[in-house]
Amino acid sequence: MNLIKPSVVAFALSMAAQVTYAQNLPPLKVGMMLPYSGTFAALGNAIDNGFQLYVKELGGKIGGREITYVKVDDESEPSKATDNINKLIKRDNVDVVIGTVHSGVAMAMAKVAKDTGTMLIIPNAGADAITGPLCAKNIFRSSFTNGQPGYAMGEVAAKKGYKTAMTITWKYAAGEESVKGFQESFEKGGGKILKELTLPFPGVEFQALLTEVAAAKPDVVYSFFAGGGAVKFVKDYAAAGLNKTIPLVGPGFLTDGTLEAQGESAQGMLTSLHYGDNLNTKRDNEFRLAYAKQYRLQPDVYAVQGYDAAQMLAIGLKATNGDITKKDEFAKAVTAAKIDSPRGPFTISRAHNPVQDFYLRQVVGKENKVIGIASKSLADAGRGCNLQ
Ligand code: PHB
């Protein structure tokens, strides 16, 4: 007797048709627009590594399609960003763009993606505008908004009883928005910002600013730097002896992927971020082991964001059987998903930004050890984003 129900047969046939459809599609062309040189080079490479690790875990295919890569070094240079992404879209005909690290470059990319409808997944840059006025159904972020880790750290600083703070950062969207996030919660908690110090990106001439800090003696210094700049800043801060008297705190970028180079100068520092080195969950342990085996390197937050950008792409393409032009279905699937990230599961907000926990971390040896939760399920406001 045949016990197979007609509905089961229909389902199996439709699955087979979907697989055949995806197999008939040409390889998916992925444009990687990242900084492969300059102060953010290590960040770009980690994102690239993380993305490729997830693709490898899927057996080399996303949504049933083989992948080909076209890579562009964006040099963290906003003035070249529009040309760079236009070349990927118009000359190389990529299906999707993954990028980038620098907020100024990413804002130019988002404008082009919004105008052309090209799928864009941002694996780092936290510019508010991208999930605000520039938001679009074809633009997603696997990382954070700039104010989020700052806001989380401001709460921690106020709770610790610090009353006065100075801030130091590069003068561009990421630094300014990070400081704004810190200021908002620090002032809410009764703190006061004495002065906001800045220098142009990607400058590393910190001495004059450190002299000002030493003279003003705030209770705490909040600072946004990342990559090569973060290494130099944390070392200079310690070399000036300031770490002995005025605690230096920041978003976790200040100490992520940098501890090998910062050594003694970073010990004890408190930062806040959506990732840490000792989460010790099954998911993260498996990820860390796979990453270390593949690249002979320890992963950092950037590697996780690259890995999760690939996960988001895979979720969207699964729902559309590999057809990236079906933007509504793609967006519906990604915003309905719980993404199984090494950082911990997260969801995607209406404006396409992660809703996630921010950990409080402390540098111990070569690890950013998680010592608590700084902010639970923090969502960005998505101000000015008109997506329903
Ligand atoms: C940014 O420009 O948005 C940015 C760059 C590096 C980071 C974080 C944010 O680590």
Residues whose N, C-alpha, C, O or C-beta is under 5 A from the ligand:
A	BS01	PHB	V101 H102 S103 A125 G126 A127 A174 A226 F253
